[in-house]
Amino acid sequence: MCWPGCLLRIAPLVLALVACAGDESPRTAREPTPIDPASTGTLLVRVRYQGDPPPMKVLNMSSVPPCAAAHPGPVLAGDALVHDGKVENAFVWLKAGLGERVFAVPTEPAVMDQVGCVYVPRVLGVQVGQPIEFRNSDALLHNVHGKPARSPRWNVSLARQGTQRVVRVDKPEVAISVGCDVHPWMQGWVAVVDHPFFGVTGPDGQVTLQGVPAGTYTVGVWHERFGTREVTASVEAGGTAEILFVFSPTGNAD
């Protein structure tokens, strides 16, 4: 289904897939580094917001009735979700410290869907070279316009409900903006790293990274509204290290 004018709005989209599907980066072409599970530990990261979180705007979907009808009430942008101080949709990853270790690239795709004219999830973490499957669960046309700074951009059409396209990103980047040119309020983010030690906070505001080789790391956290922070943390074999990131209206503190 397409509402009047939507085809005009998407022309002249480049609907061919231009991301590096199937290309091997140097890291994915090498054998993974063996890691003894007995030499690994766990990293528990909590992300909090101190004070009143910034307001989120209400998305105006009135121009596309099926989008508005998919929601029982007003839809907030979702770019500053904080629950009793716990920050949702913060991306946490090991920013440095893994050295020259190489990790297997998952063959299972990471999925970002389009449901009710919003991206689900809003923030998606993947590894370099991992398939990213974009889906359309809406009964109307969407496109997925990814705008990485370090890899080729992509702009693909998902014209019907149930359609899907796969993209691979060949360089790390935190984070890549993903939008829909047909419905400009749609915003998603894809964070790409070259190892498996990452996660996105849920409503509880935390991420647990397991199987981390013992060592000292720079741990990063990224949030689309609150910015990027990093701290140094040491992980011991068989142990659990805990980190607390705290964002605030006047600045950020750990």
Protein Blocks (a to p, Z undefined) as FASTA:
>chain_A
ZZehklmmmpccdfbdfbdehiacfklmpccddddfklgccdddddddedjddddddddf
klmmklmmmpcbdcdehlacceehiaghiacddfbhnlmadcdddfbdcddddehhiacd
fbdcddehiacddddfbfcdcddddddfkbccdddddfbghiacddddfbdcdddddddf
klmmbccdddddfbfbdcdddfkopacdehiacdddddddddfklopcdddddddehiac
dddddddfkbccZZ
